[in-house]
Amino acid sequence: MNEKKLIGRWGEALAADYLRKKKYKILGMGYATRFGEVDVIAEKDGVVAFVEVKTRKDATHGEAREFVTKSKQRRIIAAASSWCAQYGEDKQPRFDVIEIYAPEGEMTKKPEINHIENAFWTEGIR
């Protein structure tokens, strides 16, 4: 696995730990379909958050959330629709982004974590 993928997986695990501390229940990680992938699926108070995690060293080239393009959003929404059809018909979906800034990569002692709820949305996902 290349370094970029390793840092991405590390960021996803960090995001899941962050969500657990915020009283979310992790329902899945790396949920993939032929249409797209969701990094973390978490539930709290009857809402299922489909979370895209973006890990960067810094915001020199733009904030991490800016890299969740419209095309990426469509792929996340497609994967989330598939998940909802299979597991969560009665759940309210939400699309979040978690930005992680880690200047020293995995060696960063206190990475900055920004959780953006309702980062994007769609109608009629159920």
C-alpha positions in Angstrom: 0.0 0.0 0.0 1.4 3.4 -0.9 2.1 6.2 1.6 -0.9 8.2 0.5 -3.3 5.3 1.1 -1.7 4.6 4.5 -2.1 8.2 5.6 -5.7 8.0 4.4 -6.5 4.9 6.4 -4.8 6.4 9.4 -7.0 9.5 9.0 -10.1 7.4 8.7 -9.3 5.5 11.9 -8.6 8.8 13.6 -12.0 10.2 12.4 -13.8 7.1 13.6 -12.2 7.5 17.1 -13.2 11.2 17.1 -16.8 10.3 16.3 -16.9 7.6 19.0 -15.8 10.2 21.5 -18.7 12.3 20.3 -21.1 9.4 21.1 -21.5 8.2 17.5 -21.8 4.5 16.8 -19.6 3.4 13.9 -21.7 1.3 11.6 -19.1 0.8 8.9 -15.8 1.9 7.4 -14.7 1.7 3.8 -18.1 0.8 2.5 -17.7 0.3 -1.2 -20.0 -0.4 -4.1 -19.3 -0.2 -7.8 -20.8 3.3 -7.7 -18.6 4.8 -5.0 -17.2 4.5 -1.5 -18.0 6.0 1.9 -15.0 6.3 4.4 -17.0 6.1 7.6 -20.7 5.5 8.3 -21.7 6.5 11.8 -25.0 6.9 13.7 -26.2 9.2 16.4 -29.7 10.2 17.5 -31.4 8.4 14.6 -29.2 10.1 11.9 -26.7 8.2 9.8 -23.7 10.3 8.8 -21.9 9.3 5.7 -18.5 10.8 6.3 -15.8 11.6 3.8 -12.4 11.9 5.5 -9.7 14.2 4.0 -6.3 14.0 5.6 -3.7 16.7 4.7 -0.4 18.0 6.1 -1.7 21.6 5.8 -4.1 23.8 3.9 -1.4 25.3 1.6 -3.2 24.1 -1.5 -6.7 24.7 -0.2 -8.8 23.4 2.7 -9.3 19.7 2.7 -13.1 20.0 2.3 -12.5 21.7 -1.1 -11.3 18.4 -2.5 -14.7 16.8 -2.0 -15.8 17.7 -5.6 -19.3 17.5 -7.0 -18.2 14.3 -8.8 -16.9 12.8 -5.5 -20.1 13.9 -3.8 -22.2 12.0 -6.4 -20.1 8.8 -5.8 -20.6 9.1 -2.0 -24.3 9.7 -2.5 -24.6 6.7 -4.8 -22.8 4.4 -2.2 -24.9 5.9 0.6 -28.1 5.2 -1.3 -27.0 1.6 -1.7 -26.2 1.3 2.0 -29.6 2.8 2.9 -31.5 0.4 0.7 -29.7 -2.5 2.3 -29.4 -1.5 6.0 -31.0 1.8 6.9 -34.4 2.4 5.4 -35.7 4.1 8.5 -32.6 6.3 9.1 -32.2 10.0 8.3 -29.1 10.4 6.1 -26.6 13.2 6.4 -23.4 13.9 4.5 -20.4 15.1 6.5 -16.7 15.8 5.9 -14.0 15.4 8.4 -10.8 17.3 7.7 -7.6 16.2 9.4 -4.5 18.3 9.3 -1.4 16.4 10.4 1.8 18.3 9.6 4.0 15.3 10.5 1.7 12.6 9.1 1.1 9.7 11.4 3.7 11.1 13.8 1.6 14.2 14.5 0.9 14.4 18.2 -2.3 16.4 18.1 -3.8 16.5 14.6 -6.4 19.2 13.9 -9.8 17.7 13.3 -12.6 19.7 11.8 -16.0 18.0 11.5 -18.3 19.6 9.0 -21.9 18.3 9.4 -24.2 18.6 6.4 -21.3 19.4 4.2 -23.4 18.6 1.2 -26.9 17.1 0.7 -29.2 15.5 -1.7 -33.0 15.0 -1.9 -34.6 11.6 -2.1 -31.8 9.4 -1.0 -34.2 6.9 0.6 
